[in-house]
Every structure is written in structure tokens, then in C-alpha cells.
């Protein structure tokens, strides 16, 4: 049986991101009513958009701003 990219690459990374958000929720650092899966999609989606549609670059500043904006809304 062939291992898929999801099993090998994106799945473990997604699980780690969801686990990190879930732990932050348990510590009271993030709102208890968020959906960690959709938060991961929001972060990754914006980054992949910049990679696939090359109008604007995916920069460290963009990623930092994206996370800052999202985390403020999750608190």
C-alpha cells in the first residue's frame, strides 16, 4: 500500500497545529468556541494562496501579521 502525501507530510503537520491550538484553548489562551481545524485552514490557505497566485510574495512579515491578526480574534 502506497503512503500518500497527506499521511506522510501534511497530515502530521496538520495534527501538530490542531494539537497546539487545542492546548492553547485548554490553557485559556484562546477562546473555547473556536474550531482548530478551520483555524489551520485559514492560516495555511492564506499562505498557499500567496505561493500559488504570485501577485504578492509570501514573506515572513506577512506570515507574522497573519498569525497576529488571527490570534487577536481567537482570544
PQR file with spaces between the fields and no chain letter, atoms N, CA, C, O and H, PARSE charges and radii, in Angstrom:
ATOM       1  N    UNK     1       0.844   -1.183    0.000 -0.4000 1.5000
ATOM       2  CA   UNK     1       0.000    0.000    0.000 -0.0000 2.0000
ATOM       3  C    UNK     1       0.890    1.248    0.000  0.5500 1.7000
ATOM       4  O    UNK     1       1.822    1.363    0.796 -0.5500 1.4000
ATOM       5  N    UNK     2       0.586    2.164   -0.897 -0.4000 1.5000
ATOM       6  CA   UNK     2       1.379    3.374   -1.042 -0.0000 2.0000
ATOM       7  C    UNK     2       0.981    4.419    0.009  0.5500 1.7000
ATOM       8  O    UNK     2      -0.203    4.624    0.279 -0.5500 1.4000
ATOM       9  H    UNK     2      -0.171    2.070   -1.544  0.4000 1.0000
ATOM      10  N    UNK     3       1.973    5.062    0.585 -0.4000 1.5000
ATOM      11  CA   UNK     3       1.727    6.117    1.565 -0.0000 2.0000
ATOM      12  C    UNK     3       1.449    7.417    0.813  0.5500 1.7000
ATOM      13  O    UNK     3       2.206    7.790   -0.083 -0.5500 1.4000
ATOM      14  H    UNK     3       2.934    4.895    0.365  0.4000 1.0000
ATOM      15  N    UNK     4       0.379    8.099    1.173 -0.4000 1.5000
ATOM      16  CA   UNK     4       0.010    9.339    0.495 -0.0000 2.0000
ATOM      17  C    UNK     4       0.772   10.524    1.082  0.5500 1.7000
ATOM      18  O    UNK     4       1.327   10.448    2.178 -0.5500 1.4000
ATOM      19  H    UNK     4      -0.235    7.795    1.901  0.4000 1.0000
ATOM      20  N    UNK     5       0.783   11.629    0.319 -0.4000 1.5000
ATOM      21  CA   UNK     5       1.400   12.862    0.822 -0.0000 2.0000
ATOM      22  C    UNK     5       0.721   13.323    2.097  0.5500 1.7000
ATOM      23  O    UNK     5       1.368   13.859    2.997 -0.5500 1.4000
ATOM      24  H    UNK     5       0.331   11.691   -0.571  0.4000 1.0000
ATOM      25  N    UNK     6      -0.605   13.111    2.172 -0.4000 1.5000
ATOM      26  CA   UNK     6      -1.338   13.511    3.375 -0.0000 2.0000
ATOM      27  C    UNK     6      -0.851   12.716    4.579  0.5500 1.7000
ATOM      28  O    UNK     6      -0.653   13.280    5.656 -0.5500 1.4000
ATOM      29  H    UNK     6      -1.130   12.675    1.442  0.4000 1.0000
ATOM      30  N    UNK     7      -0.659   11.438    4.410 -0.4000 1.5000
ATOM      31  CA   UNK     7      -0.194   10.604    5.526 -0.0000 2.0000
ATOM      32  C    UNK     7       1.249   10.927    5.906  0.5500 1.7000
ATOM      33  O    UNK     7       1.609   10.918    7.083 -0.5500 1.4000
ATOM      34  H    UNK     7      -0.819   10.980    3.536  0.4000 1.0000
ATOM      35  N    UNK     8       2.056   11.208    4.909 -0.4000 1.5000
ATOM      36  CA   UNK     8       3.479   11.404    5.140 -0.0000 2.0000
ATOM      37  C    UNK     8       3.816   12.840    5.532  0.5500 1.7000
ATOM      38  O    UNK     8       4.659   13.058    6.403 -0.5500 1.4000
ATOM      39  H    UNK     8       1.763   11.216    3.953  0.4000 1.0000
ATOM      40  N    UNK     9       3.176   13.811    4.909 -0.4000 1.5000
ATOM      41  CA   UNK     9       3.602   15.192    5.091 -0.0000 2.0000
ATOM      42  C    UNK     9       2.539   16.076    5.754  0.5500 1.7000
ATOM      43  O    UNK     9       2.717   16.516    6.890 -0.5500 1.4000
ATOM      44  H    UNK     9       2.492   13.633    4.201  0.4000 1.0000
ATOM      45  N    UNK    10       1.443   16.333    5.049 -0.4000 1.5000
ATOM      46  CA   UNK    10       0.502   17.334    5.559 -0.0000 2.0000
ATOM      47  C    UNK    10      -0.292   16.847    6.770  0.5500 1.7000
ATOM      48  O    UNK    10      -0.595   17.637    7.664 -0.5500 1.4000
ATOM      49  H    UNK    10       1.298   15.976    4.126  0.4000 1.0000
ATOM      50  N    UNK    11      -0.625   15.579    6.812 -0.4000 1.5000
ATOM      51  CA   UNK    11      -1.397   15.051    7.943 -0.0000 2.0000
ATOM      52  C    UNK    11      -0.717   15.246    9.287  0.5500 1.7000
ATOM      53  O    UNK    11      -1.329   15.793   10.204 -0.5500 1.4000
ATOM      54  H    UNK    11      -0.379   14.937    6.086  0.4000 1.0000
ATOM      55  N    UNK    12       0.548   14.812    9.434 -0.4000 1.5000
ATOM      56  CA   UNK    12       1.229   15.009   10.719 -0.0000 2.0000
ATOM      57  C    UNK    12       1.396   16.486   11.091  0.5500 1.7000
ATOM      58  O    UNK    12       1.281   16.848   12.262 -0.5500 1.4000
ATOM      59  H    UNK    12       1.046   14.368    8.689  0.4000 1.0000
ATOM      60  N    UNK    13       1.665   17.326   10.108 -0.4000 1.5000
ATOM      61  CA   UNK    13       1.822   18.752   10.399 -0.0000 2.0000
ATOM      62  C    UNK    13       0.495   19.376   10.806  0.5500 1.7000
ATOM      63  O    UNK    13       0.441   20.208   11.712 -0.5500 1.4000
ATOM      64  H    UNK    13       1.758   17.032    9.157  0.4000 1.0000
ATOM      65  N    UNK    14      -0.569   18.971   10.134 -0.4000 1.5000
ATOM      66  CA   UNK    14      -1.895   19.477   10.480 -0.0000 2.0000
ATOM      67  C    UNK    14      -2.273   19.035   11.889  0.5500 1.7000
ATOM      68  O    UNK    14      -2.796   19.830   12.670 -0.5500 1.4000
ATOM      69  H    UNK    14      -0.525   18.295    9.398  0.4000 1.0000
ATOM      70  N    UNK    15      -2.011   17.771   12.217 -0.4000 1.5000
ATOM      71  CA   UNK    15      -2.322   17.251   13.553 -0.0000 2.0000
ATOM      72  C    UNK    15      -1.558   18.026   14.622  0.5500 1.7000
ATOM      73  O    UNK    15      -2.109   18.326   15.681 -0.5500 1.4000
ATOM      74  H    UNK    15      -1.586   17.125   11.583  0.4000 1.0000
ATOM      75  N    UNK    16      -0.300   18.352   14.354 -0.4000 1.5000
ATOM      76  CA   UNK    16       0.500   19.120   15.301 -0.0000 2.0000
ATOM      77  C    UNK    16      -0.081   20.524   15.494  0.5500 1.7000
ATOM      78  O    UNK    16      -0.160   21.013   16.621 -0.5500 1.4000
ATOM      79  H    UNK    16       0.147   18.109   13.493  0.4000 1.0000
ATOM      80  N    UNK    17      -0.484   21.169   14.404 -0.4000 1.5000
ATOM      81  CA   UNK    17      -1.061   22.511   14.503 -0.0000 2.0000
ATOM      82  C    UNK    17      -2.375   22.487   15.281  0.5500 1.7000
ATOM      83  O    UNK    17      -2.608   23.344   16.133 -0.5500 1.4000
ATOM      84  H    UNK    17      -0.420   20.772   13.489  0.4000 1.0000
ATOM      85  N    UNK    18      -3.231   21.511   14.991 -0.4000 1.5000
ATOM      86  CA   UNK    18      -4.510   21.391   15.703 -0.0000 2.0000
ATOM      87  C    UNK    18      -4.260   21.111   17.184  0.5500 1.7000
ATOM      88  O    UNK    18      -4.929   21.684   18.045 -0.5500 1.4000
ATOM      89  H    UNK    18      -3.042   20.815   14.298  0.4000 1.0000
ATOM      90  N    UNK    19      -3.310   20.242   17.483 -0.4000 1.5000
ATOM      91  CA   UNK    19      -2.976   19.931   18.882 -0.0000 2.0000
ATOM      92  C    UNK    19      -2.473   21.171   19.616  0.5500 1.7000
ATOM      93  O    UNK    19      -2.837   21.403   20.769 -0.5500 1.4000
ATOM      94  H    UNK    19      -2.767   19.776   16.784  0.4000 1.0000
ATOM      95  N    UNK    20      -1.643   21.962   18.953 -0.4000 1.5000
ATOM      96  CA   UNK    20      -1.123   23.191   19.565 -0.0000 2.0000
ATOM      97  C    UNK    20      -2.257   24.157   19.894  0.5500 1.7000
ATOM      98  O    UNK    20      -2.285   24.737   20.980 -0.5500 1.4000
ATOM      99  H    UNK    20      -1.347   21.773   18.017  0.4000 1.0000
ATOM     100  N    UNK    21      -3.189   24.330   18.966 -0.4000 1.5000
ATOM     101  CA   UNK    21      -4.332   25.214   19.214 -0.0000 2.0000
ATOM     102  C    UNK    21      -5.229   24.662   20.321  0.5500 1.7000
ATOM     103  O    UNK    21      -5.725   25.419   21.155 -0.5500 1.4000
ATOM     104  H    UNK    21      -3.166   23.859   18.084  0.4000 1.0000
ATOM     105  N    UNK    22      -5.434   23.365   20.331 -0.4000 1.5000
ATOM     106  CA   UNK    22      -6.271   22.733   21.353 -0.0000 2.0000
ATOM     107  C    UNK    22      -5.666   22.927   22.746  0.5500 1.7000
ATOM     108  O    UNK    22      -6.384   23.204   23.707 -0.5500 1.4000
ATOM     109  H    UNK    22      -5.031   22.750   19.653  0.4000 1.0000
ATOM     110  N    UNK    23      -4.352   22.781   22.847 -0.4000 1.5000
ATOM     111  CA   UNK    23      -3.680   23.007   24.145 -0.0000 2.0000
ATOM     112  C    UNK    23      -3.818   24.464   24.582  0.5500 1.7000
ATOM     113  O    UNK    23      -4.039   24.744   25.760 -0.5500 1.4000
ATOM     114  H    UNK    23      -3.769   22.556   22.066  0.4000 1.0000
ATOM     115  N    UNK    24      -3.688   25.387   23.635 -0.4000 1.5000
ATOM     116  CA   UNK    24      -3.849   26.813   23.971 -0.0000 2.0000
ATOM     117  C    UNK    24      -5.274   27.096   24.447  0.5500 1.7000
ATOM     118  O    UNK    24      -5.474   27.905   25.353 -0.5500 1.4000
ATOM     119  H    UNK    24      -3.509   25.160   22.678  0.4000 1.0000
ATOM     120  N    UNK    25      -6.252   26.444   23.850 -0.4000 1.5000
ATOM     121  CA   UNK    25      -7.638   26.595   24.301 -0.0000 2.0000
ATOM     122  C    UNK    25      -7.785   26.061   25.725  0.5500 1.7000
ATOM     123  O    UNK    25      -8.427   26.700   26.558 -0.5500 1.4000
ATOM     124  H    UNK    25      -6.089   25.786   23.114  0.4000 1.0000
ATOM     125  N    UNK    26      -7.204   24.910   26.010 -0.4000 1.5000
ATOM     126  CA   UNK    26      -7.297   24.300   27.347 -0.0000 2.0000
ATOM     127  C    UNK    26      -6.641   25.182   28.410  0.5500 1.7000
ATOM     128  O    UNK    26      -7.077   25.194   29.562 -0.5500 1.4000
ATOM     129  H    UNK    26      -6.682   24.391   25.333  0.4000 1.0000
ATOM     130  N    UNK    27      -5.596   25.919   28.028 -0.4000 1.5000
ATOM     131  CA   UNK    27      -4.916   26.817   28.967 -0.0000 2.0000
ATOM     132  C    UNK    27      -5.636   28.153   29.106  0.5500 1.7000
ATOM     133  O    UNK    27      -5.233   28.993   29.910 -0.5500 1.4000
ATOM     134  H    UNK    27      -5.242   25.910   27.092  0.4000 1.0000
ATOM     135  N    UNK    28      -6.696   28.354   28.331 -0.4000 1.5000
ATOM     136  CA   UNK    28      -7.428   29.615   28.386 -0.0000 2.0000
ATOM     137  C    UNK    28      -6.785   30.721   27.571  0.5500 1.7000
ATOM     138  O    UNK    28      -7.169   31.883   27.706 -0.5500 1.4000
ATOM     139  H    UNK    28      -7.023   27.672   27.677  0.4000 1.0000
ATOM     140  N    UNK    29      -5.818   30.390   26.728 -0.4000 1.5000
ATOM     141  CA   UNK    29      -5.144   31.398   25.917 -0.0000 2.0000
ATOM     142  C    UNK    29      -5.941   31.744   24.661  0.5500 1.7000
ATOM     143  O    UNK    29      -5.760   32.813   24.079 -0.5500 1.4000
ATOM     144  H    UNK    29      -5.506   29.446   26.618  0.4000 1.0000
ATOM     145  N    UNK    30      -6.807   30.852   24.255 -0.4000 1.5000
ATOM     146  CA   UNK    30      -7.681   31.069   23.110 -0.0000 2.0000
ATOM     147  C    UNK    30      -9.116   30.777   23.527  0.5500 1.7000
ATOM     148  O    UNK    30      -9.360   30.020   24.466 -0.5500 1.4000
ATOM     149  H    UNK    30      -6.955   29.984   24.727  0.4000 1.0000
ATOM     150  N    UNK    31     -10.058   31.382   22.821 -0.4000 1.5000
ATOM     151  CA   UNK    31     -11.469   31.141   23.113 -0.0000 2.0000
ATOM     152  C    UNK    31     -11.788   29.655   23.024  0.5500 1.7000
ATOM     153  O    UNK    31     -11.201   28.931   22.220 -0.5500 1.4000
ATOM     154  H    UNK    31      -9.860   31.997   22.057  0.4000 1.0000
ATOM     155  N    UNK    32     -12.710   29.217   23.844 -0.4000 1.5000
ATOM     156  CA   UNK    32     -13.089   27.800   23.882 -0.0000 2.0000
ATOM     157  C    UNK    32     -13.996   27.403   22.725  0.5500 1.7000
ATOM     158  O    UNK    32     -14.193   26.212   22.483 -0.5500 1.4000
ATOM     159  H    UNK    32     -13.187   29.806   24.496  0.4000 1.0000
ATOM     160  N    UNK    33     -14.550   28.372   22.007 -0.4000 1.5000
ATOM     161  CA   UNK    33     -15.514   28.055   20.957 -0.0000 2.0000
ATOM     162  C    UNK    33     -14.927   28.031   19.540  0.5500 1.7000
ATOM     163  O    UNK    33     -15.675   27.973   18.564 -0.5500 1.4000
ATOM     164  H    UNK    33     -14.390   29.339   22.204  0.4000 1.0000
ATOM     165  N    UNK    34     -13.609   28.075   19.423 -0.4000 1.5000
ATOM     166  CA   UNK    34     -13.021   28.049   18.075 -0.0000 2.0000
ATOM     167  C    UNK    34     -12.946   26.621   17.546  0.5500 1.7000
ATOM     168  O    UNK    34     -12.988   25.658   18.311 -0.5500 1.4000
ATOM     169  H    UNK    34     -13.002   28.123   20.215  0.4000 1.0000
ATOM     170  N    UNK    35     -12.836   26.504   16.245 -0.4000 1.5000
ATOM     171  CA   UNK    35     -12.646   25.214   15.582 -0.0000 2.0000
ATOM     172  C    UNK    35     -11.196   25.163   15.095  0.5500 1.7000
ATOM     173  O    UNK    35     -10.864   25.793   14.090 -0.5500 1.4000
ATOM     174  H    UNK    35     -12.801   27.286   15.623  0.4000 1.0000
ATOM     175  N    UNK    36     -10.334   24.428   15.787 -0.4000 1.5000
ATOM     176  CA   UNK    36      -8.915   24.404   15.422 -0.0000 2.0000
ATOM     177  C    UNK    36      -8.668   24.002   13.966  0.5500 1.7000
ATOM     178  O    UNK    36      -7.742   24.515   13.336 -0.5500 1.4000
ATOM     179  H    UNK    36     -10.603   23.916   16.603  0.4000 1.0000
ATOM     180  N    UNK    37      -9.474   23.099   13.427 -0.4000 1.5000
ATOM     181  CA   UNK    37      -9.297   22.672   12.031 -0.0000 2.0000
ATOM     182  C    UNK    37      -9.480   23.856   11.077  0.5500 1.7000
ATOM     183  O    UNK    37      -8.700   24.024   10.139 -0.5500 1.4000
ATOM     184  H    UNK    37     -10.226   22.682   13.938  0.4000 1.0000
ATOM     185  N    UNK    38     -10.506   24.672   11.315 -0.4000 1.5000
ATOM     186  CA   UNK    38     -10.740   25.804   10.417 -0.0000 2.0000
ATOM     187  C    UNK    38      -9.679   26.890   10.596  0.5500 1.7000
ATOM     188  O    UNK    38      -9.348   27.593    9.642 -0.5500 1.4000
ATOM     189  H    UNK    38     -11.140   24.535   12.076  0.4000 1.0000
ATOM     190  N    UNK    39      -9.146   27.031   11.807 -0.4000 1.5000
ATOM     191  CA   UNK    39      -8.073   27.994   12.038 -0.0000 2.0000
ATOM     192  C    UNK    39      -6.835   27.591   11.228  0.5500 1.7000
ATOM     193  O    UNK    39      -6.190   28.436   10.607 -0.5500 1.4000
ATOM     194  H    UNK    39      -9.415   26.459   12.582  0.4000 1.0000
ATOM     195  N    UNK    40      -6.517   26.313   11.241 -0.4000 1.5000
ATOM     196  CA   UNK    40      -5.385   25.823   10.444 -0.0000 2.0000
ATOM     197  C    UNK    40      -5.634   26.107    8.966  0.5500 1.7000
ATOM     198  O    UNK    40      -4.722   26.531    8.257 -0.5500 1.4000
ATOM     199  H    UNK    40      -7.042   25.627   11.745  0.4000 1.0000
ATOM     200  N    UNK    41      -6.855   25.879    8.498 -0.4000 1.5000
ATOM     201  CA   UNK    41      -7.182   26.170    7.099 -0.0000 2.0000
ATOM     202  C    UNK    41      -7.009   27.650    6.783  0.5500 1.7000
ATOM     203  O    UNK    41      -6.523   28.004    5.708 -0.5500 1.4000
ATOM     204  H    UNK    41      -7.596   25.535    9.074  0.4000 1.0000
ATOM     205  N    UNK    42      -7.402   28.513    7.710 -0.4000 1.5000
ATOM     206  CA   UNK    42      -7.261   29.950    7.480 -0.0000 2.0000
ATOM     207  C    UNK    42      -5.787   30.339    7.343  0.5500 1.7000
ATOM     208  O    UNK    42      -5.418   31.088    6.438 -0.5500 1.4000
ATOM     209  H    UNK    42      -7.797   28.226    8.582  0.4000 1.0000
ATOM     210  N    UNK    43      -4.968   29.838    8.227 -0.4000 1.5000
ATOM     211  CA   UNK    43      -3.539   30.169    8.172 -0.0000 2.0000
ATOM     212  C    UNK    43      -2.882   29.587    6.927  0.5500 1.7000
ATOM     213  O    UNK    43      -2.213   30.302    6.181 -0.5500 1.4000
ATOM     214  H    UNK    43      -5.267   29.229    8.962  0.4000 1.0000
ATOM     215  N    UNK    44      -3.072   28.304    6.706 -0.4000 1.5000
ATOM     216  CA   UNK    44      -2.438   27.649    5.569 -0.0000 2.0000
ATOM     217  C    UNK    44      -3.003   28.157    4.252  0.5500 1.7000
ATOM     218  O    UNK    44      -2.265   28.343    3.284 -0.5500 1.4000
ATOM     219  H    UNK    44      -3.616   27.724    7.312  0.4000 1.0000
ATOM     220  N    UNK    45      -4.312   28.382    4.215 -0.4000 1.5000
ATOM     221  CA   UNK    45      -4.936   28.839    2.977 -0.0000 2.0000
ATOM     222  C    UNK    45      -4.359   30.160    2.497  0.5500 1.7000
ATOM     223  O    UNK    45      -4.075   30.327    1.311 -0.5500 1.4000
ATOM     224  H    UNK    45      -4.912   28.232    5.001  0.4000 1.0000
ATOM     225  N    UNK    46      -4.188   31.089    3.413 -0.4000 1.5000
ATOM     226  CA   UNK    46      -3.624   32.392    3.045 -0.0000 2.0000
ATOM     227  C    UNK    46      -2.188   32.242    2.535  0.5500 1.7000
ATOM     228  O    UNK    46      -1.793   32.901    1.573 -0.5500 1.4000
ATOM     229  H    UNK    46      -4.419   30.953    4.376  0.4000 1.0000
ATOM     230  N    UNK    47      -1.428   31.389    3.174 -0.4000 1.5000
ATOM     231  CA   UNK    47      -0.029   31.174    2.749 -0.0000 2.0000
ATOM     232  C    UNK    47       0.033   30.490    1.386  0.5500 1.7000
ATOM     233  O    UNK    47       0.794   30.908    0.514 -0.5500 1.4000
ATOM     234  H    UNK    47      -1.748   30.854    3.956  0.4000 1.0000
ATOM     235  N    UNK    48      -0.760   29.449    1.204 -0.4000 1.5000
ATOM     236  CA   UNK    48      -0.755   28.752   -0.085 -0.0000 2.0000
ATOM     237  C    UNK    48      -1.284   29.643   -1.201  0.5500 1.7000
ATOM     238  O    UNK    48      -0.834   29.531   -2.341 -0.5500 1.4000
ATOM     239  H    UNK    48      -1.378   29.109    1.912  0.4000 1.0000
ATOM     240  N    UNK    49      -2.222   30.517   -0.895 -0.4000 1.5000
ATOM     241  CA   UNK    49      -2.706   31.466   -1.885 -0.0000 2.0000
ATOM     242  C    UNK    49      -1.550   32.324   -2.394  0.5500 1.7000
ATOM     243  O    UNK    49      -1.400   32.523   -3.599 -0.5500 1.4000
ATOM     244  H    UNK    49      -2.587   30.609    0.031  0.4000 1.0000
ATOM     245  N    UNK    50      -0.739   32.828   -1.472 -0.4000 1.5000
ATOM     246  CA   UNK    50       0.409   33.653   -1.873 -0.0000 2.0000
ATOM     247  C    UNK    50       1.433   32.849   -2.667  0.5500 1.7000
ATOM     248  O    UNK    50       2.094   33.389   -3.554 -0.5500 1.4000
ATOM     249  H    UNK    50      -0.861   32.666   -0.493  0.4000 1.0000
ATOM     250  N    UNK    51       1.567   31.566   -2.355 -0.4000 1.5000
ATOM     251  CA   UNK    51       2.506   30.732   -3.112 -0.0000 2.0000
ATOM     252  C    UNK    51       1.990   30.421   -4.519  0.5500 1.7000
ATOM     253  O    UNK    51       2.762   30.389   -5.477 -0.5500 1.4000
ATOM     254  H    UNK    51       1.030   31.127   -1.635  0.4000 1.0000
ATOM     255  N    UNK    52       0.691   30.193   -4.633 -0.4000 1.5000
ATOM     256  CA   UNK    52       0.117   29.776   -5.913 -0.0000 2.0000
ATOM     257  C    UNK    52      -0.213   30.945   -6.838  0.5500 1.7000
ATOM     258  O    UNK    52      -0.048   30.838   -8.053 -0.5500 1.4000
ATOM     259  H    UNK    52       0.064   30.219   -3.855  0.4000 1.0000
ATOM     260  N    UNK    53      -0.673   32.045   -6.280 -0.4000 1.5000
ATOM     261  CA   UNK    53      -1.016   33.242   -7.053 -0.0000 2.0000
ATOM     262  C    UNK    53       0.058   34.274   -6.727  0.5500 1.7000
ATOM     263  O    UNK    53       0.030   34.906   -5.671 -0.5500 1.4000
ATOM     264  H    UNK    53      -0.808   32.132   -5.293  0.4000 1.0000
ATOM     265  N    UNK    54       0.972   34.428   -7.619 -0.4000 1.5000
ATOM     266  CA   UNK    54       2.207   35.169   -7.291 -0.0000 2.0000
ATOM     267  C    UNK    54       2.089   36.688   -7.399  0.5500 1.7000
ATOM     268  O    UNK    54       3.080   37.350   -7.709 -0.5500 1.4000
ATOM     269  H    UNK    54       0.994   33.914   -8.477  0.4000 1.0000
ATOM     270  N    UNK    55       0.894   37.270   -7.152 -0.4000 1.5000
ATOM     271  CA   UNK    55       0.793   38.738   -7.178 -0.0000 2.0000
ATOM     272  C    UNK    55       1.631   39.350   -6.054  0.5500 1.7000
ATOM     273  O    UNK    55       2.318   40.354   -6.242 -0.5500 1.4000
ATOM     274  H    UNK    55       0.089   36.732   -6.900  0.4000 1.0000
ATOM     275  N    UNK    56       1.555   38.718   -4.882 -0.4000 1.5000
ATOM     276  CA   UNK    56       2.279   39.215   -3.706 -0.0000 2.0000
ATOM     277  C    UNK    56       3.096   38.074   -3.120  0.5500 1.7000
ATOM     278  O    UNK    56       2.666   36.921   -3.150 -0.5500 1.4000
ATOM     279  H    UNK    56       0.997   37.903   -4.729  0.4000 1.0000
ATOM     280  N    UNK    57       4.261   38.386   -2.592 -0.4000 1.5000
ATOM     281  CA   UNK    57       5.126   37.325   -2.059 -0.0000 2.0000
ATOM     282  C    UNK    57       4.662   36.826   -0.690  0.5500 1.7000
ATOM     283  O    UNK    57       4.007   37.540    0.069 -0.5500 1.4000
ATOM     284  H    UNK    57       4.611   39.323   -2.567  0.4000 1.0000
ATOM     285  N    UNK    58       5.020   35.594   -0.410 -0.4000 1.5000
ATOM     286  CA   UNK    58       4.828   35.037    0.931 -0.0000 2.0000
ATOM     287  C    UNK    58       6.092   35.372    1.710  0.5500 1.7000
ATOM     288  O    UNK    58       7.138   34.749    1.527 -0.5500 1.4000
ATOM     289  H    UNK    58       5.552   35.014   -1.027  0.4000 1.0000
ATOM     290  N    UNK    59       5.975   36.363    2.579 -0.4000 1.5000
ATOM     291  CA   UNK    59       7.130   36.823    3.339 -0.0000 2.0000
ATOM     292  C    UNK    59       6.959   36.491    4.820  0.5500 1.7000
ATOM     293  O    UNK    59       5.864   36.163    5.277 -0.5500 1.4000
ATOM     294  H    UNK    59       5.126   36.869    2.728  0.4000 1.0000
ATOM     295  N    UNK    60       8.033   36.582    5.534 -0.4000 1.5000
ATOM     296  CA   UNK    60       7.974   36.368    6.982 -0.0000 2.0000
ATOM     297  C    UNK    60       7.082   37.426    7.634  0.5500 1.7000
ATOM     298  O    UNK    60       6.328   37.121    8.559 -0.5500 1.4000
ATOM     299  H    UNK    60       8.922   36.849    5.163  0.4000 1.0000
ATOM     300  N    UNK    61       7.165   38.661    7.156 -0.4000 1.5000
ATOM     301  CA   UNK    61       6.314   39.729    7.706 -0.0000 2.0000
ATOM     302  C    UNK    61       4.834   39.429    7.477  0.5500 1.7000
ATOM     303  O    UNK    61       4.014   39.641    8.371 -0.5500 1.4000
ATOM     304  H    UNK    61       7.777   38.909    6.405  0.4000 1.0000
ATOM     305  N    UNK    62       4.487   38.936    6.284 -0.4000 1.5000
ATOM     306  CA   UNK    62       3.094   38.579    6.012 -0.0000 2.0000
ATOM     307  C    UNK    62       2.638   37.469    6.953  0.5500 1.7000
ATOM     308  O    UNK    62       1.561   37.559    7.542 -0.5500 1.4000
ATOM     309  H    UNK    62       5.154   38.764    5.558  0.4000 1.0000
ATOM     310  N    UNK    63       3.445   36.430    7.095 -0.4000 1.5000
ATOM     311  CA   UNK    63       3.080   35.310    7.965 -0.0000 2.0000
ATOM     312  C    UNK    63       2.913   35.778    9.409  0.5500 1.7000
ATOM     313  O    UNK    63       1.977   35.367   10.094 -0.5500 1.4000
ATOM     314  H    UNK    63       4.320   36.357    6.616  0.4000 1.0000
ATOM     315  N    UNK    64       3.804   36.621    9.859 -0.4000 1.5000
ATOM     316  CA   UNK    64       3.715   37.135   11.238 -0.0000 2.0000
ATOM     317  C    UNK    64       2.444   37.969   11.419  0.5500 1.7000
ATOM     318  O    UNK    64       1.752   37.830   12.428 -0.5500 1.4000
ATOM     319  H    UNK    64       4.565   36.955    9.303  0.4000 1.0000
ATOM     320  N    UNK    65       2.139   38.823   10.461 -0.4000 1.5000
ATOM     321  CA   UNK    65       0.933   39.646   10.529 -0.0000 2.0000
ATOM     322  C    UNK    65      -0.319   38.778   10.492  0.5500 1.7000
ATOM     323  O    UNK    65      -1.275   39.023   11.228 -0.5500 1.4000
ATOM     324  H    UNK    65       2.701   38.936    9.642  0.4000 1.0000
ATOM     325  N    UNK    66      -0.307   37.772    9.638 -0.4000 1.5000
ATOM     326  CA   UNK    66      -1.440   36.848    9.533 -0.0000 2.0000
ATOM     327  C    UNK    66      -1.709   36.175   10.873  0.5500 1.7000
ATOM     328  O    UNK    66      -2.852   36.130   11.327 -0.5500 1.4000
ATOM     329  H    UNK    66       0.469   37.573    9.041  0.4000 1.0000
ATOM     330  N    UNK    67      -0.675   35.658   11.501 -0.4000 1.5000
ATOM     331  CA   UNK    67      -0.824   34.987   12.798 -0.0000 2.0000
ATOM     332  C    UNK    67      -1.272   35.982   13.859  0.5500 1.7000
ATOM     333  O    UNK    67      -2.173   35.682   14.642 -0.5500 1.4000
ATOM     334  H    UNK    67       0.254   35.694   11.133  0.4000 1.0000
ATOM     335  N    UNK    68      -0.658   37.159   13.897 -0.4000 1.5000
ATOM     336  CA   UNK    68      -1.047   38.171   14.888 -0.0000 2.0000
ATOM     337  C    UNK    68      -2.519   38.539   14.754  0.5500 1.7000
ATOM     338  O    UNK    68      -3.239   38.588   15.751 -0.5500 1.4000
ATOM     339  H    UNK    68       0.074   37.402   13.261  0.4000 1.0000
ATOM     340  N    UNK    69      -2.972   38.798   13.527 -0.4000 1.5000
ATOM     341  CA   UNK    69      -4.376   39.157   13.302 -0.0000 2.0000
ATOM     342  C    UNK    69      -5.319   38.030   13.729  0.5500 1.7000
ATOM     343  O    UNK    69      -6.336   38.267   14.382 -0.5500 1.4000
ATOM     344  H    UNK    69      -2.387   38.758   12.717  0.4000 1.0000
ATOM     345  N    UNK    70      -4.971   36.832   13.357 -0.4000 1.5000
ATOM     346  CA   UNK    70      -5.836   35.701   13.678 -0.0000 2.0000
ATOM     347  C    UNK    70      -5.877   35.442   15.180  0.5500 1.7000
ATOM     348  O    UNK    70      -6.953   35.226   15.739 -0.5500 1.4000
ATOM     349  H    UNK    70      -4.145   36.640   12.827  0.4000 1.0000
ATOM     350  N    UNK    71      -4.731   35.462   15.834 -0.4000 1.5000
ATOM     351  CA   UNK    71      -4.694   35.180   17.274 -0.0000 2.0000
ATOM     352  C    UNK    71      -5.464   36.236   18.059  0.5500 1.7000
ATOM     353  O    UNK    71      -6.134   35.910   19.039 -0.5500 1.4000
ATOM     354  H    UNK    71      -3.857   35.638   15.380  0.4000 1.0000
ATOM     355  N    UNK    72      -5.378   37.496   17.641 -0.4000 1.5000
ATOM     356  CA   UNK    72      -6.163   38.542   18.323 -0.0000 2.0000
ATOM     357  C    UNK    72      -7.653   38.217   18.267  0.5500 1.7000
ATOM     358  O    UNK    72      -8.376   38.432   19.240 -0.5500 1.4000
ATOM     359  H    UNK    72      -4.834   37.761   16.844  0.4000 1.0000
ATOM     360  N    UNK    73      -8.103   37.707   17.144 -0.4000 1.5000
ATOM     361  CA   UNK    73      -9.521   37.358   17.009 -0.0000 2.0000
ATOM     362  C    UNK    73      -9.907   36.097   17.771  0.5500 1.7000
ATOM     363  O    UNK    73     -11.082   35.892   18.076 -0.5500 1.4000
ATOM     364  H    UNK    73      -7.516   37.532   16.354  0.4000 1.0000
ATOM     365  N    UNK    74      -8.938   35.257   18.078 -0.4000 1.5000
ATOM     366  CA   UNK    74      -9.216   33.986   18.768 -0.0000 2.0000
ATOM     367  C    UNK    74      -9.196   34.125   20.284  0.5500 1.7000
ATOM     368  O    UNK    74      -9.659   33.233   20.995 -0.5500 1.4000
ATOM     369  H    UNK    74      -7.984   35.423   17.830  0.4000 1.0000
ATOM     370  N    UNK    75      -8.667   35.226   20.778 -0.4000 1.5000
ATOM     371  CA   UNK    75      -8.553   35.391   22.229 -0.0000 2.0000
ATOM     372  C    UNK    75      -9.844   35.755   22.855  0.5500 1.7000
ATOM     373  O    UNK    75      -9.913   35.930   24.071 -0.5500 1.4000
ATOM     374  H    UNK    75      -8.290   35.950   20.200  0.4000 1.0000
